[in-house]
Amino acid sequence: MPARRRRPPIPEPTAPEDDAFDLWLRESLRTAFDDIASEPIPEDLLRMIEEDRAERERLRGRRRARPEA
């Protein structure tokens, strides 16, 4: 009977916070975008989002009211 080869153990993936590249990337993104992300959302954009939300709700209501064929 031939001997079976043992497979090498699969290394456990490192946690993202342990990986040097992930640390560097996370810090670089924070440095680049934290100031921008903390800015208030412009009123025009908020208005457009609300209008879109209202339109989607209106369309959903119309679909629900339509009888199933």
C-alpha positions as CSV (number, residue, x, y, z in Angstrom):
1,M,0.0,0.0,0.0
2,P,1.6,3.3,-1.0
3,A,2.3,5.9,1.7
4,R,0.0,8.9,1.6
5,R,1.6,12.3,1.4
6,R,0.6,14.7,4.1
7,R,-0.5,18.1,2.9
8,P,1.2,21.0,4.5
9,P,-1.1,22.9,6.9
10,I,-3.0,25.8,5.4
11,P,-1.8,29.0,7.2
12,E,-4.4,30.9,8.9
13,P,-5.1,34.3,7.3
14,T,-3.8,37.2,9.2
15,A,-6.2,39.6,10.7
16,P,-6.4,42.9,8.6
17,E,-5.2,44.9,11.5
18,D,-2.0,42.7,11.7
19,D,-1.0,43.1,8.1
20,A,1.5,46.0,7.5
21,F,0.0,46.8,4.1
22,D,-3.5,47.1,5.5
23,L,-2.3,49.3,8.3
24,W,-0.5,51.6,5.8
25,L,-3.5,51.7,3.4
26,R,-6.0,52.4,6.2
27,E,-3.9,55.2,7.6
28,S,-3.2,56.7,4.1
29,L,-6.9,56.7,3.3
30,R,-7.8,58.4,6.6
31,T,-5.1,61.0,6.0
32,A,-6.4,61.7,2.5
33,F,-10.2,61.6,3.2
34,D,-11.0,62.2,6.8
35,D,-11.3,66.0,6.3
36,I,-13.6,65.5,3.3
37,A,-15.7,62.9,5.0
38,S,-16.3,65.1,8.0
39,E,-17.6,68.0,5.8
40,P,-21.4,68.6,5.9
41,I,-23.4,67.3,3.0
42,P,-24.5,70.1,0.7
43,E,-28.2,71.0,0.9
44,D,-28.7,70.5,-2.8
45,L,-27.5,66.9,-2.6
46,L,-29.7,66.2,0.5
47,R,-32.7,67.6,-1.4
48,M,-31.9,65.4,-4.4
49,I,-31.6,62.3,-2.2
50,E,-35.0,63.1,-0.5
51,E,-36.7,63.7,-3.8
52,D,-35.4,60.3,-5.2
53,R,-36.5,58.5,-2.0
54,A,-40.0,60.0,-2.3
55,E,-40.1,59.0,-6.0
56,R,-39.0,55.4,-5.2
57,E,-41.7,55.1,-2.5
58,R,-44.3,56.4,-4.9
59,L,-43.3,53.8,-7.5
60,R,-43.3,51.0,-4.9
61,G,-46.8,52.1,-3.7
62,R,-48.0,52.0,-7.3
63,R,-46.6,48.5,-7.8
64,R,-48.2,47.2,-4.6
65,A,-51.6,48.7,-5.6
66,R,-51.5,47.0,-9.0
67,P,-53.3,43.7,-9.0
68,E,-51.3,40.6,-9.6
69,A,-51.9,39.0,-13.0
